[in-house]
Amino acid sequence: MKAQDALRLAVPRLMAAGVEDAARDARVLLAHALGIAADRLTLHLPDEMTEPQAKSYEEVLVAREARQPVAQITGRRLFWGQSFRVTRDTLDPRPDTEALVAEALTQPFLKLLDLGTGTGCILLSCLKGMPMARGLGVDISEAALAVAADNSRDLGLEGRARFLRSDWFAGVTGAFDLIVANPPYIAEAEMPGLAPEVRDWEPHLALTPGGDGLEPYRIIARGAGARLMPGGRLLVEIGPTQGPAVAALFRAAGLETIRVLPDMDGRDRVVAATKPGAQDRCGCA
């Protein structure tokens, strides 16, 4: 069978399974099965597929029909211009999170802490954009930390990034001029309404803390002051409705210059705050 015929048959299958962008996913998965870059697919559509390629395409289509995320099937996700390894032990990096990286890189930093690092996409993207900086990524999941360490090696950052198993700040020592986090923030009551790709395939520990979804921000607010240098910045990703509540928590913890920043779709996505003190001390401790 030619690749173009396999693609033509795949699209209605994915549509019938409820996949939102069936045509796009069918193309990405076909490129993966053919072992080529997605942007080269058009050139290979007239080619006859080998038996192993046809078998591989059928397997990945079955996985996608079960609503497994494309990034888990292919094992990769593009984020901030870099390719990251993704597994079922990590969240799938999302474009919305790039708003946090963009804000982090608006000011220089030398010592970075990433709470709940997952794939390491935030930490490693920030380090790519700040060549003199070093960073620590912590996570409670050993499996996620192994993925992050692999990504650091793939990106040539293993000399500037290190990883530690820690429940938030519990195992962290020292002070940092930038702390970032994309914590689990989905309220327990919202979980049943998530897309199957998220609800059934991504680690619940990284999606929801239970309750109102705000408990990680309470923990971060309580602990950030002891781990930030004077003038240091704290940046956290939030759900679109959580800005006022998270800003209030940070304000009550004594942080200042608190701002709620949008993502590329204009939704509240990042809360930024600073620790009182002279900013010119950042990175020097």
Phi, psi and omega in degrees: 000139176285153182300322182294328177288321177298320179295317181299323180282334185285324186301310179296332176297314181290324176299318180295333179277357178090011179291129190294312180244074187297319183295316179297312183295322179298322179290315180299317182289328176293316177301318178299315180294327179279347180075033181233164175291146184300327181283358177256001188299316184305323181293336185255000181301326179284353185286147171285134178278140173285166179299316177298323179295316179297319178295317179298318181295320178297319181296316182287329175294319177299318178298317180291325175298330176279004177072022171294135181299146181303318182297324176290324180292313181278338180083007183220152173217134176276129181213128179052037176080005181236152179267127181243140173289139181228140175224179177290351179272358184229157168292149173282115180305135185246149179303327180304325184291342178298337176299325179291316179298316180302317179292320180302323185274005177283344179224150180290152174208157179240330183234117188241136174240128178245113181271125183072057194292332179060238178290348186083011188297323179289307181305309187288326176294319177296318180293324177301324183272356181223082193300338181271354187274157171234155184216157176239127174249128179241150178203154178277345183262118176296323181295319177295319179298324178295321177295315180299318179296320176300316180296323179296322177292318180300326183266004179071028184247012184296338178280346182242352180239135173229161187227147187215136173283122182203142173273095186056238185275358193306318183258010186266135174236167178085182182232152187228149176267356173211128173240130179234155178198140166240082187280165171296127185224004181281128179294149182304322182290341181272346186300316181298336183272359180288156175299147180304326179302326180270305187299321189261348188235334182268154184294122183299330179299330180267355182259315187222139172268002187084178177059224185272001179083359186260354186302319178300326179290327176295317179295316180295318179299319181292325188261344188295322184302323182285342184248356176263138169289158173305130183082358181289157184254148173237126179231126179229143171280147181225165167285156188301341181256002191263357185307306182300318182293316181291320177300320179295321178297317181292322179295317180295335179276001176093006176282162183222182183050050185275128181227146173251120189248147182271162169270189185289345176265004178085006179270146175305128185222333184225137168251126181247141178210163177230154173274135179304141179143173182284121183293337183288357175273349185300135177084358186261345184273000000 
